[in-house]
Amino acid sequence: MKPRHANDYRPTSRRQRLVIVAITVATVVALWMLLLLRPGFHARPIPGTPLAPCPPGQTSGCVGGKADVLLIPAAPASSPGSEPAR
């Protein structure tokens, strides 16, 4: 059996702590840049199609425009006592 020492685990050195802080800061900066710059956000038209990116003020009939969606409410759930008659 290994003899037990007063300090089996060494604390992290100053250099290791600086590396941990540097990696953390680099990760935070990279994530913020990805959130703010949003790579691939700009819509590009497909070559050979007549559609072009939306000019300022236009919201439909162009690449990146809005699409109208109709929401239809779901049918009400049947109660357990109202089974169809056979």
Helices and strands as residue ranges (DSSP letters): H 14-37
